[in-house]
Amino acid sequence: MALSAFLGPLLIGLGPGTVFFTTFIAKKSFLVLLSFFSCFIYFIALLLISSIFKGFFPLSTSNGSYSAYLITAVAIEELFRIAIWYMHRYVLSSLSALAHQRDRRLSSLDRTYLAMAWGTGHAACHILFLFLAPLPLAAEGGGTYYLSECHEMSFFLVSSINVSAIGGVLLAAMIIALEGAISKDWRVIVCAPILHLTASLITLGNYTEGGCVPVAIALYVLCIASIAFSLFLVRRQILLKSGYY
């Protein structure tokens, strides 16, 4: 029981991200290093958020206090995204100069891979910090933990489903933000924090009676929509560079 309660959520929480990482990121060492660096940056962001709110815990059980916490946390992470943009711009400039020296050109697809690496680090940090940290508790004893509001799924299963969907949203949001910044389209740029905040606030539904199943569905719908929008932006940018759009 303990082993299945541990391995099941582990595969759900890490499976999609691991497949994505090995398919798109792991083949290029620079992208791996960039994703690790991004993870480290957002790890600092989460530590900062934790230190700020340390004196306020435990929070009151009202949705208002949790909403305020999530809004503040998302705002701090979005400030770190601005720093990511400046670093992304520097990386693009350096790689473009290097490619020019070799009579090559940095393509739109290359820029997308870099944005994917930044987004992978952001998603991985949330998975490590918010999901893997408490997961070893699932392997202890002969039972598992349940929220009083959700009897359908264990706490660890709910966490794994939520974090896998939010990871997809964070990955797509980074691509959207960096593509919007490159094209200087503020309508696109603001979509990233909106998606991030929406995914965070949706999780509050887990604290309502029987809300964990609708929350999981809503998060995956948001994840699919976010990824679809990011793919649309990437395709549009490639077509623009090719002169077909």
Buried (B, 14 or more C-beta within 10 A) or exposed (E): EBEEBBEBBBEBBBEBBBEBBEEBBEEBEEBBEBBBBBBEBBBEBBEBBEEEBEEEEEEEEEEEEBBBBBEEBBEBBBEBBEEBBEBBEEBBEEBBEEBEEEEEEBEBEBBBBBBBBBBBBBBBBBBBBBBBEEBEBBBEEEEBBBBEEBEEBBBBBBBBBBBBBBBBBBBBBBBBBBBBBBBEEEEBBEBBBEBBBBBBBBBBBBBEEEBBBEBBEBBBEBBBEBBEBBEEBBEBBBEEBEEEE
